[in-house]
Amino acid sequence: MTAHDQADPHVDVGTSGADISDRLHRAAHAQGDGLLWLAVDAAAPESEPLPDSLQGLLDGDEVRTVRLRHPGVDPSFEPQWVVLDTRTARGSLALQDSIERAIAELAVAELKQGKGRRIGGWLAVDADVGSATRHWARQMIQRRPSGGATLLRLHDPAVLWALWSMLSTEDRSGLLGPVSAWWLLDPQGGLASFTSSSDGIRSTWDVRSWDDIDLIAPLNAALRDSERLLPLEEARNAAFNAMRRARQLGFGHVHDLSAFAIHAMTVHPMFDRHPVIVQVLQSRQADDRYTALIEAVDEAAWERVRQENGLA
């Protein structure tokens, strides 16, 4: 398989269920056994109940829990995998219901209410599923240079989608392990396929930059809160680069980083190099927040930045 971090051609959220179902059904049958594993993240307090077809499977015998063996992790945060036999009416219906639920979870109003995304994706597993869940449990507990353990919520598709773009081919292989393919919905509702081209399976991967990992939350807030002008992949890259520059300028608050990312996606990827913005940034005092400083820029000035940088 070929490693890539880009989604299949994007489709509008809420209209793509039949197309995504067809593609996943075909992918399952291409495996030879018609089986996919559905990854379901733990529920947040605000989460809506799952459809009966899915909850019934999670309450059944074909469910596997990703055991996060760390004393600081509450077992209620443990994701679950459940097998979907797409050759059967029950499995096919459950797949369709999981797709519709995944699409519904992308609605901005739902995300702003903190309901989160429970449908983590659809998996093809090459090995014993028990070894696969144990492998993913190991990947989700990472140690920072300080020695502290951090839970990476890899079953949140917003996290995995952003993280994938940071990984080398070798790290992608180490992350996937016995999982030959992981499909999920990107923030725009397109079906993204994550695979590895590496020969053989590495047992793990290493976080190369915790600074970048920590930018995933403000990135997703920016994607949720903005009407970007750039295509999704370009928007993600522009946002990450802008937030790195924001940190170099001394801005570290999540709201400041998110606002910097929004302006990179909606005004220009290098908006902060325009003289209008440079003048504002140079006026900063030690404790000034970017979100407060940038209020001095009125709409006419923003339009000038857009016009002179070519995104108007």
TORKEKE-322789 format. One record per residue (C-alpha): residue number from 1; residue in one letter; chain; z, x, y. Coordinates in nm, 3 decimals, padded with zeros to 5 digits. Layout:
N
site resi=NUM	resn=A	chain=A	pz=Z	px=X	py=Y
...
END
This chain:
312
site resi=1	resn=M	chain=A	pz=00.000	px=00.000	py=00.000
site resi=2	resn=T	chain=A	pz=-00.054	px=00.106	py=00.360
site resi=3	resn=A	chain=A	pz=00.237	px=00.151	py=00.598
site resi=4	resn=H	chain=A	pz=00.194	px=-00.028	py=00.928
site resi=5	resn=D	chain=A	pz=00.419	px=-00.177	py=01.188
site resi=6	resn=Q	chain=A	pz=00.189	px=-00.433	py=01.338
site resi=7	resn=A	chain=A	pz=00.181	px=-00.799	py=01.262
site resi=8	resn=D	chain=A	pz=-00.117	px=-00.984	py=01.127
site resi=9	resn=P	chain=A	pz=-00.315	px=-01.165	py=01.400
site resi=10	resn=H	chain=A	pz=-00.064	px=-01.362	py=01.606
site resi=11	resn=V	chain=A	pz=-00.044	px=-01.737	py=01.585
site resi=12	resn=D	chain=A	pz=00.137	px=-01.984	py=01.808
site resi=13	resn=V	chain=A	pz=00.496	px=-02.058	py=01.712
site resi=14	resn=G	chain=A	pz=00.523	px=-02.403	py=01.557
site resi=15	resn=T	chain=A	pz=00.159	px=-02.433	py=01.446
site resi=16	resn=S	chain=A	pz=00.125	px=-02.162	py=01.185
site resi=17	resn=G	chain=A	pz=00.327	px=-02.284	py=00.889
site resi=18	resn=A	chain=A	pz=00.033	px=-02.376	py=00.665
site resi=19	resn=D	chain=A	pz=-00.149	px=-02.049	py=00.734
site resi=20	resn=I	chain=A	pz=00.161	px=-01.837	py=00.671
site resi=21	resn=S	chain=A	pz=00.236	px=-02.033	py=00.354
site resi=22	resn=D	chain=A	pz=-00.115	px=-01.974	py=00.224
site resi=23	resn=R	chain=A	pz=-00.094	px=-01.602	py=00.291
site resi=24	resn=L	chain=A	pz=00.246	px=-01.566	py=00.126
site resi=25	resn=H	chain=A	pz=00.138	px=-01.773	py=-00.174
site resi=26	resn=R	chain=A	pz=-00.164	px=-01.546	py=-00.215
site resi=27	resn=A	chain=A	pz=00.054	px=-01.235	py=-00.179
site resi=28	resn=A	chain=A	pz=00.294	px=-01.366	py=-00.446
site resi=29	resn=H	chain=A	pz=00.013	px=-01.434	py=-00.691
site resi=30	resn=A	chain=A	pz=-00.135	px=-01.091	py=-00.620
site resi=31	resn=Q	chain=A	pz=00.190	px=-00.945	py=-00.755
site resi=32	resn=G	chain=A	pz=00.100	px=-01.100	py=-01.091
site resi=33	resn=D	chain=A	pz=00.413	px=-01.310	py=-01.147
site resi=34	resn=G	chain=A	pz=00.402	px=-01.541	py=-00.844
site resi=35	resn=L	chain=A	pz=00.757	px=-01.443	py=-00.745
site resi=36	resn=L	chain=A	pz=00.892	px=-01.372	py=-00.400
site resi=37	resn=W	chain=A	pz=01.252	px=-01.315	py=-00.298
site resi=38	resn=L	chain=A	pz=01.372	px=-01.494	py=00.013
site resi=39	resn=A	chain=A	pz=01.621	px=-01.296	py=00.224
site resi=40	resn=V	chain=A	pz=01.874	px=-01.521	py=00.401
site resi=41	resn=D	chain=A	pz=02.113	px=-01.377	py=00.658
site resi=42	resn=A	chain=A	pz=02.471	px=-01.494	py=00.692
site resi=43	resn=A	chain=A	pz=02.527	px=-01.804	py=00.904
site resi=44	resn=A	chain=A	pz=02.661	px=-01.785	py=01.257
site resi=45	resn=P	chain=A	pz=02.912	px=-02.052	py=01.362
site resi=46	resn=E	chain=A	pz=02.638	px=-02.222	py=01.566
site resi=47	resn=S	chain=A	pz=02.375	px=-02.211	py=01.288
site resi=48	resn=E	chain=A	pz=02.208	px=-02.531	py=01.179
site resi=49	resn=P	chain=A	pz=02.243	px=-02.622	py=00.808
site resi=50	resn=L	chain=A	pz=01.960	px=-02.497	py=00.590
site resi=51	resn=P	chain=A	pz=01.714	px=-02.747	py=00.439
site resi=52	resn=D	chain=A	pz=01.839	px=-02.899	py=00.113
site resi=53	resn=S	chain=A	pz=01.569	px=-02.720	py=-00.087
site resi=54	resn=L	chain=A	pz=01.698	px=-02.382	py=00.032
site resi=55	resn=Q	chain=A	pz=02.068	px=-02.456	py=00.021
site resi=56	resn=G	chain=A	pz=02.025	px=-02.585	py=-00.333
site resi=57	resn=L	chain=A	pz=01.874	px=-02.253	py=-00.437
site resi=58	resn=L	chain=A	pz=02.150	px=-02.056	py=-00.264
site resi=59	resn=D	chain=A	pz=02.406	px=-02.263	py=-00.453
site resi=60	resn=G	chain=A	pz=02.228	px=-02.197	py=-00.784
site resi=61	resn=D	chain=A	pz=02.221	px=-01.919	py=-01.041
site resi=62	resn=E	chain=A	pz=01.921	px=-01.724	py=-00.911
site resi=63	resn=V	chain=A	pz=02.089	px=-01.594	py=-00.599
site resi=64	resn=R	chain=A	pz=02.192	px=-01.234	py=-00.535
site resi=65	resn=T	chain=A	pz=02.436	px=-01.122	py=-00.266
site resi=66	resn=V	chain=A	pz=02.387	px=-00.798	py=-00.075
site resi=67	resn=R	chain=A	pz=02.740	px=-00.661	py=-00.113
site resi=68	resn=L	chain=A	pz=02.839	px=-00.466	py=00.197
site resi=69	resn=R	chain=A	pz=03.111	px=-00.250	py=00.051
site resi=70	resn=H	chain=A	pz=03.306	px=-00.142	py=00.355
site resi=71	resn=P	chain=A	pz=03.662	px=-00.249	py=00.440
site resi=72	resn=G	chain=A	pz=03.560	px=-00.328	py=00.798
site resi=73	resn=V	chain=A	pz=03.286	px=-00.575	py=00.699
site resi=74	resn=D	chain=A	pz=03.384	px=-00.937	py=00.643
site resi=75	resn=P	chain=A	pz=03.220	px=-01.068	py=00.321
site resi=76	resn=S	chain=A	pz=03.099	px=-01.369	py=00.522
site resi=77	resn=F	chain=A	pz=02.847	px=-01.132	py=00.687
site resi=78	resn=E	chain=A	pz=02.681	px=-01.052	py=00.354
site resi=79	resn=P	chain=A	pz=02.318	px=-01.168	py=00.324
site resi=80	resn=Q	chain=A	pz=02.175	px=-01.333	py=00.014
site resi=81	resn=W	chain=A	pz=01.845	px=-01.311	py=-00.171
site resi=82	resn=V	chain=A	pz=01.709	px=-01.595	py=-00.379
site resi=83	resn=V	chain=A	pz=01.398	px=-01.598	py=-00.597
site resi=84	resn=L	chain=A	pz=01.109	px=-01.832	py=-00.520
site resi=85	resn=D	chain=A	pz=00.869	px=-01.901	py=-00.807
site resi=86	resn=T	chain=A	pz=00.561	px=-02.004	py=-00.612
site resi=87	resn=R	chain=A	pz=00.390	px=-02.122	py=-00.935
site resi=88	resn=T	chain=A	pz=00.627	px=-02.417	py=-00.946
site resi=89	resn=A	chain=A	pz=00.645	px=-02.719	py=-00.717
site resi=90	resn=R	chain=A	pz=01.010	px=-02.645	py=-00.640
site resi=91	resn=G	chain=A	pz=00.949	px=-02.282	py=-00.551
site resi=92	resn=S	chain=A	pz=00.641	px=-02.362	py=-00.348
site resi=93	resn=L	chain=A	pz=00.827	px=-02.629	py=-00.150
site resi=94	resn=A	chain=A	pz=01.119	px=-02.393	py=-00.088
site resi=95	resn=L	chain=A	pz=00.878	px=-02.130	py=00.043
site resi=96	resn=Q	chain=A	pz=00.719	px=-02.382	py=00.278
site resi=97	resn=D	chain=A	pz=01.060	px=-02.502	py=00.398
site resi=98	resn=S	chain=A	pz=01.174	px=-02.145	py=00.458
site resi=99	resn=I	chain=A	pz=00.865	px=-02.080	py=00.671
site resi=100	resn=E	chain=A	pz=00.921	px=-02.394	py=00.877
site resi=101	resn=R	chain=A	pz=01.284	px=-02.296	py=00.926
site resi=102	resn=A	chain=A	pz=01.184	px=-01.943	py=01.030
site resi=103	resn=I	chain=A	pz=00.940	px=-02.084	py=01.287
site resi=104	resn=A	chain=A	pz=01.201	px=-02.326	py=01.423
site resi=105	resn=E	chain=A	pz=01.448	px=-02.039	py=01.464
site resi=106	resn=L	chain=A	pz=01.211	px=-01.867	py=01.706
site resi=107	resn=A	chain=A	pz=01.242	px=-02.140	py=01.968
site resi=108	resn=V	chain=A	pz=01.386	px=-01.984	py=02.284
site resi=109	resn=A	chain=A	pz=01.630	px=-02.272	py=02.332
site resi=110	resn=E	chain=A	pz=01.770	px=-02.210	py=01.983
site resi=111	resn=L	chain=A	pz=01.806	px=-01.836	py=02.040
site resi=112	resn=K	chain=A	pz=01.977	px=-01.884	py=02.376
site resi=113	resn=Q	chain=A	pz=02.235	px=-02.103	py=02.206
site resi=114	resn=G	chain=A	pz=02.324	px=-01.810	py=01.981
site resi=115	resn=K	chain=A	pz=02.211	px=-01.977	py=01.661
site resi=116	resn=G	chain=A	pz=02.036	px=-01.664	py=01.541
site resi=117	resn=R	chain=A	pz=01.770	px=-01.626	py=01.276
site resi=118	resn=R	chain=A	pz=01.882	px=-01.676	py=00.917
site resi=119	resn=I	chain=A	pz=01.545	px=-01.640	py=00.742
site resi=120	resn=G	chain=A	pz=01.526	px=-01.264	py=00.709
site resi=121	resn=G	chain=A	pz=01.191	px=-01.253	py=00.533
site resi=122	resn=W	chain=A	pz=01.006	px=-01.271	py=00.204
site resi=123	resn=L	chain=A	pz=01.016	px=-00.978	py=-00.037
site resi=124	resn=A	chain=A	pz=00.818	px=-00.838	py=-00.327
site resi=125	resn=V	chain=A	pz=01.050	px=-00.633	py=-00.547
site resi=126	resn=D	chain=A	pz=00.914	px=-00.369	py=-00.785
site resi=127	resn=A	chain=A	pz=01.237	px=-00.295	py=-00.969
site resi=128	resn=D	chain=A	pz=01.545	px=-00.474	py=-01.096
site resi=129	resn=V	chain=A	pz=01.661	px=-00.695	py=-00.812
site resi=130	resn=G	chain=A	pz=02.019	px=-00.577	py=-00.857
site resi=131	resn=S	chain=A	pz=01.918	px=-00.219	py=-00.779
site resi=132	resn=A	chain=A	pz=01.719	px=-00.347	py=-00.480
site resi=133	resn=T	chain=A	pz=02.014	px=-00.536	py=-00.329
site resi=134	resn=R	chain=A	pz=02.241	px=-00.236	py=-00.384
site resi=135	resn=H	chain=A	pz=01.985	px=-00.015	py=-00.213
site resi=136	resn=W	chain=A	pz=01.966	px=-00.245	py=00.089
site resi=137	resn=A	chain=A	pz=02.344	px=-00.270	py=00.108
site resi=138	resn=R	chain=A	pz=02.356	px=00.109	py=00.140
site resi=139	resn=Q	chain=A	pz=02.095	px=00.106	py=00.416
site resi=140	resn=M	chain=A	pz=02.288	px=-00.150	py=00.619
site resi=141	resn=I	chain=A	pz=02.600	px=00.065	py=00.652
site resi=142	resn=Q	chain=A	pz=02.509	px=00.370	py=00.861
site resi=143	resn=R	chain=A	pz=02.732	px=00.641	py=01.002
site resi=144	resn=R	chain=A	pz=02.711	px=00.755	py=01.362
site resi=145	resn=P	chain=A	pz=02.746	px=01.123	py=01.451
site resi=146	resn=S	chain=A	pz=03.104	px=01.046	py=01.554
site resi=147	resn=G	chain=A	pz=03.173	px=00.951	py=01.192
site resi=148	resn=G	chain=A	pz=03.222	px=00.581	py=01.252
site resi=149	resn=A	chain=A	pz=03.043	px=00.331	py=01.030
site resi=150	resn=T	chain=A	pz=02.804	px=00.079	py=01.187
site resi=151	resn=L	chain=A	pz=02.661	px=-00.236	py=01.032
site resi=152	resn=L	chain=A	pz=02.286	px=-00.257	py=01.090
site resi=153	resn=R	chain=A	pz=02.185	px=-00.623	py=01.059
site resi=154	resn=L	chain=A	pz=01.859	px=-00.548	py=00.880
site resi=155	resn=H	chain=A	pz=01.830	px=-00.908	py=00.757
site resi=156	resn=D	chain=A	pz=01.790	px=-01.021	py=01.116
site resi=157	resn=P	chain=A	pz=01.410	px=-01.010	py=01.157
site resi=158	resn=A	chain=A	pz=01.445	px=-00.929	py=01.527
site resi=159	resn=V	chain=A	pz=01.636	px=-00.614	py=01.432
site resi=160	resn=L	chain=A	pz=01.412	px=-00.508	py=01.144
site resi=161	resn=W	chain=A	pz=01.092	px=-00.571	py=01.344
site resi=162	resn=A	chain=A	pz=01.213	px=-00.349	py=01.629
site resi=163	resn=L	chain=A	pz=01.357	px=-00.080	py=01.401
site resi=164	resn=W	chain=A	pz=01.038	px=-00.048	py=01.194
site resi=165	resn=S	chain=A	pz=00.844	px=00.083	py=01.493
site resi=166	resn=M	chain=A	pz=01.090	px=00.374	py=01.524
site resi=167	resn=L	chain=A	pz=01.061	px=00.494	py=01.165
site resi=168	resn=S	chain=A	pz=00.848	px=00.770	py=01.018
site resi=169	resn=T	chain=A	pz=00.648	px=00.712	py=00.700
site resi=170	resn=E	chain=A	pz=00.921	px=00.884	py=00.500
site resi=171	resn=D	chain=A	pz=01.196	px=00.678	py=00.661
site resi=172	resn=R	chain=A	pz=01.005	px=00.357	py=00.593
site resi=173	resn=S	chain=A	pz=00.989	px=00.450	py=00.228
site resi=174	resn=G	chain=A	pz=01.358	px=00.530	py=00.227
site resi=175	resn=L	chain=A	pz=01.445	px=00.201	py=00.392
site resi=176	resn=L	chain=A	pz=01.232	px=-00.018	py=00.164
site resi=177	resn=G	chain=A	pz=01.327	px=00.158	py=-00.161
site resi=178	resn=P	chain=A	pz=01.251	px=-00.076	py=-00.454
site resi=179	resn=V	chain=A	pz=01.109	px=-00.340	py=-00.216
site resi=180	resn=S	chain=A	pz=00.730	px=-00.295	py=-00.221
site resi=181	resn=A	chain=A	pz=00.670	px=-00.534	py=00.069
site resi=182	resn=W	chain=A	pz=00.880	px=-00.722	py=00.323
site resi=183	resn=W	chain=A	pz=00.720	px=-00.998	py=00.530
site resi=184	resn=L	chain=A	pz=00.886	px=-01.153	py=00.834
site resi=185	resn=L	chain=A	pz=00.799	px=-01.344	py=01.150
site resi=186	resn=D	chain=A	pz=00.772	px=-01.125	py=01.458
site resi=187	resn=P	chain=A	pz=00.908	px=-01.256	py=01.792
site resi=188	resn=Q	chain=A	pz=00.576	px=-01.427	py=01.862
site resi=189	resn=G	chain=A	pz=00.561	px=-01.606	py=01.526
site resi=190	resn=G	chain=A	pz=00.303	px=-01.378	py=01.364
site resi=191	resn=L	chain=A	pz=00.348	px=-01.272	py=01.003
site resi=192	resn=A	chain=A	pz=00.434	px=-00.901	py=00.994
site resi=193	resn=S	chain=A	pz=00.396	px=-00.709	py=00.668
site resi=194	resn=F	chain=A	pz=00.610	px=-00.400	py=00.615
site resi=195	resn=T	chain=A	pz=00.509	px=-00.173	py=00.329
site resi=196	resn=S	chain=A	pz=00.528	px=00.194	py=00.243
site resi=197	resn=S	chain=A	pz=00.247	px=00.433	py=00.156
site resi=198	resn=S	chain=A	pz=00.484	px=00.705	py=00.037
site resi=199	resn=D	chain=A	pz=00.448	px=00.819	py=-00.324
site resi=200	resn=G	chain=A	pz=00.774	px=00.763	py=-00.503
site resi=201	resn=I	chain=A	pz=01.090	px=00.602	py=-00.372
site resi=202	resn=R	chain=A	pz=01.334	px=00.787	py=-00.149
site resi=203	resn=S	chain=A	pz=01.694	px=00.685	py=-00.183
site resi=204	resn=T	chain=A	pz=01.777	px=00.654	py=00.184
site resi=205	resn=W	chain=A	pz=01.678	px=00.725	py=00.544
site resi=206	resn=D	chain=A	pz=01.853	px=00.868	py=00.845
site resi=207	resn=V	chain=A	pz=01.892	px=00.720	py=01.190
site resi=208	resn=R	chain=A	pz=01.714	px=00.968	py=01.417
site resi=209	resn=S	chain=A	pz=01.831	px=00.820	py=01.747
site resi=210	resn=W	chain=A	pz=02.131	px=00.594	py=01.783
site resi=211	resn=D	chain=A	pz=02.043	px=00.568	py=02.151
site resi=212	resn=D	chain=A	pz=01.722	px=00.389	py=02.049
site resi=213	resn=I	chain=A	pz=01.899	px=00.173	py=01.789
site resi=214	resn=D	chain=A	pz=02.134	px=00.056	py=02.062
site resi=215	resn=L	chain=A	pz=01.833	px=-00.056	py=02.269
site resi=216	resn=I	chain=A	pz=01.731	px=-00.319	py=02.012
site resi=217	resn=A	chain=A	pz=01.972	px=-00.583	py=02.148
site resi=218	resn=P	chain=A	pz=01.855	px=-00.558	py=02.512
site resi=219	resn=L	chain=A	pz=01.493	px=-00.543	py=02.390
site resi=220	resn=N	chain=A	pz=01.525	px=-00.873	py=02.209
site resi=221	resn=A	chain=A	pz=01.707	px=-01.029	py=02.503
site resi=222	resn=A	chain=A	pz=01.418	px=-00.921	py=02.728
site resi=223	resn=L	chain=A	pz=01.158	px=-01.064	py=02.490
site resi=224	resn=R	chain=A	pz=01.349	px=-01.391	py=02.477
site resi=225	resn=D	chain=A	pz=01.397	px=-01.419	py=02.853
site resi=226	resn=S	chain=A	pz=01.057	px=-01.314	py=02.988
site resi=227	resn=E	chain=A	pz=00.700	px=-01.435	py=03.015
site resi=228	resn=R	chain=A	pz=00.537	px=-01.102	py=02.937
site resi=229	resn=L	chain=A	pz=00.184	px=-01.015	py=03.041
site resi=230	resn=L	chain=A	pz=00.129	px=-00.750	py=02.773
site resi=231	resn=P	chain=A	pz=00.040	px=-00.800	py=02.404
site resi=232	resn=L	chain=A	pz=00.350	px=-00.798	py=02.184
site resi=233	resn=E	chain=A	pz=00.324	px=-00.445	py=02.045
site resi=234	resn=E	chain=A	pz=00.245	px=-00.300	py=02.389
site resi=235	resn=A	chain=A	pz=00.531	px=-00.499	py=02.538
site resi=236	resn=R	chain=A	pz=00.775	px=-00.357	py=02.284
site resi=237	resn=N	chain=A	pz=00.665	px=00.001	py=02.354
site resi=238	resn=A	chain=A	pz=00.674	px=-00.050	py=02.731
site resi=239	resn=A	chain=A	pz=01.022	px=-00.203	py=02.707
site resi=240	resn=F	chain=A	pz=01.164	px=00.080	py=02.496
site resi=241	resn=N	chain=A	pz=01.019	px=00.347	py=02.725
site resi=242	resn=A	chain=A	pz=01.147	px=00.168	py=03.035
site resi=243	resn=M	chain=A	pz=01.498	px=00.131	py=02.895
site resi=244	resn=R	chain=A	pz=01.504	px=00.503	py=02.811
site resi=245	resn=R	chain=A	pz=01.416	px=00.578	py=03.174
site resi=246	resn=A	chain=A	pz=01.683	px=00.335	py=03.290
site resi=247	resn=R	chain=A	pz=01.942	px=00.528	py=03.094
site resi=248	resn=Q	chain=A	pz=01.825	px=00.854	py=03.248
site resi=249	resn=L	chain=A	pz=01.886	px=00.693	py=03.586
site resi=250	resn=G	chain=A	pz=02.241	px=00.610	py=03.480
site resi=251	resn=F	chain=A	pz=02.208	px=00.241	py=03.395
site resi=252	resn=G	chain=A	pz=02.382	px=00.156	py=03.069
site resi=253	resn=H	chain=A	pz=02.487	px=-00.209	py=03.085
site resi=254	resn=V	chain=A	pz=02.294	px=-00.431	py=02.847
site resi=255	resn=H	chain=A	pz=02.191	px=-00.668	py=03.127
site resi=256	resn=D	chain=A	pz=02.057	px=-00.378	py=03.334
site resi=257	resn=L	chain=A	pz=01.860	px=-00.242	py=03.040
site resi=258	resn=S	chain=A	pz=01.721	px=-00.585	py=02.958
site resi=259	resn=A	chain=A	pz=01.616	px=-00.643	py=03.321
site resi=260	resn=F	chain=A	pz=01.445	px=-00.304	py=03.330
site resi=261	resn=A	chain=A	pz=01.256	px=-00.397	py=03.012
site resi=262	resn=I	chain=A	pz=01.154	px=-00.736	py=03.155
site resi=263	resn=H	chain=A	pz=01.005	px=-00.573	py=03.463
site resi=264	resn=A	chain=A	pz=00.815	px=-00.323	py=03.246
site resi=265	resn=M	chain=A	pz=00.667	px=-00.611	py=03.045
site resi=266	resn=T	chain=A	pz=00.592	px=-00.849	py=03.331
site resi=267	resn=V	chain=A	pz=00.516	px=-00.626	py=03.631
site resi=268	resn=H	chain=A	pz=00.388	px=-00.291	py=03.500
site resi=269	resn=P	chain=A	pz=00.503	px=-00.049	py=03.225
site resi=270	resn=M	chain=A	pz=00.571	px=00.213	py=03.496
site resi=271	resn=F	chain=A	pz=00.686	px=-00.028	py=03.767
site resi=272	resn=D	chain=A	pz=00.982	px=00.195	py=03.854
site resi=273	resn=R	chain=A	pz=00.748	px=00.474	py=03.972
site resi=274	resn=H	chain=A	pz=00.608	px=00.257	py=04.252
site resi=275	resn=P	chain=A	pz=00.738	px=00.365	py=04.599
site resi=276	resn=V	chain=A	pz=00.886	px=00.020	py=04.665
site resi=277	resn=I	chain=A	pz=01.105	px=00.041	py=04.354
site resi=278	resn=V	chain=A	pz=01.173	px=00.413	py=04.390
site resi=279	resn=Q	chain=A	pz=01.320	px=00.352	py=04.736
site resi=280	resn=V	chain=A	pz=01.556	px=00.087	py=04.597
site resi=281	resn=L	chain=A	pz=01.664	px=00.307	py=04.307
site resi=282	resn=Q	chain=A	pz=01.729	px=00.604	py=04.535
site resi=283	resn=S	chain=A	pz=01.971	px=00.393	py=04.738
site resi=284	resn=R	chain=A	pz=02.196	px=00.352	py=04.435
site resi=285	resn=Q	chain=A	pz=02.564	px=00.433	py=04.456
site resi=286	resn=A	chain=A	pz=02.753	px=00.551	py=04.150
site resi=287	resn=D	chain=A	pz=02.878	px=00.209	py=04.039
site resi=288	resn=D	chain=A	pz=02.576	px=00.002	py=04.140
site resi=289	resn=R	chain=A	pz=02.416	px=-00.216	py=03.876
site resi=290	resn=Y	chain=A	pz=02.038	px=-00.237	py=03.849
site resi=291	resn=T	chain=A	pz=02.047	px=-00.617	py=03.841
site resi=292	resn=A	chain=A	pz=02.227	px=-00.617	py=04.177
site resi=293	resn=L	chain=A	pz=02.013	px=-00.348	py=04.338
site resi=294	resn=I	chain=A	pz=01.684	px=-00.508	py=04.244
site resi=295	resn=E	chain=A	pz=01.774	px=-00.830	py=04.425
site resi=296	resn=A	chain=A	pz=01.665	px=-00.648	py=04.743
site resi=297	resn=V	chain=A	pz=01.304	px=-00.665	py=04.619
site resi=298	resn=D	chain=A	pz=01.151	px=-00.995	py=04.729
site resi=299	resn=E	chain=A	pz=00.856	px=-01.169	py=04.565
site resi=300	resn=A	chain=A	pz=00.609	px=-01.028	py=04.818
site resi=301	resn=A	chain=A	pz=00.719	px=-00.676	py=04.727
site resi=302	resn=W	chain=A	pz=00.693	px=-00.751	py=04.354
site resi=303	resn=E	chain=A	pz=00.342	px=-00.883	py=04.410
site resi=304	resn=R	chain=A	pz=00.255	px=-00.560	py=04.586
site resi=305	resn=V	chain=A	pz=00.381	px=-00.361	py=04.287
site resi=306	resn=R	chain=A	pz=00.173	px=-00.577	py=04.054
site resi=307	resn=Q	chain=A	pz=-00.142	px=-00.554	py=04.267
site resi=308	resn=E	chain=A	pz=-00.123	px=-00.180	py=04.317
site resi=309	resn=N	chain=A	pz=-00.051	px=-00.113	py=03.949
site resi=310	resn=G	chain=A	pz=-00.329	px=-00.332	py=03.818
site resi=311	resn=L	chain=A	pz=-00.149	px=-00.610	py=03.631
site resi=312	resn=A	chain=A	pz=-00.195	px=-00.890	py=03.883
END
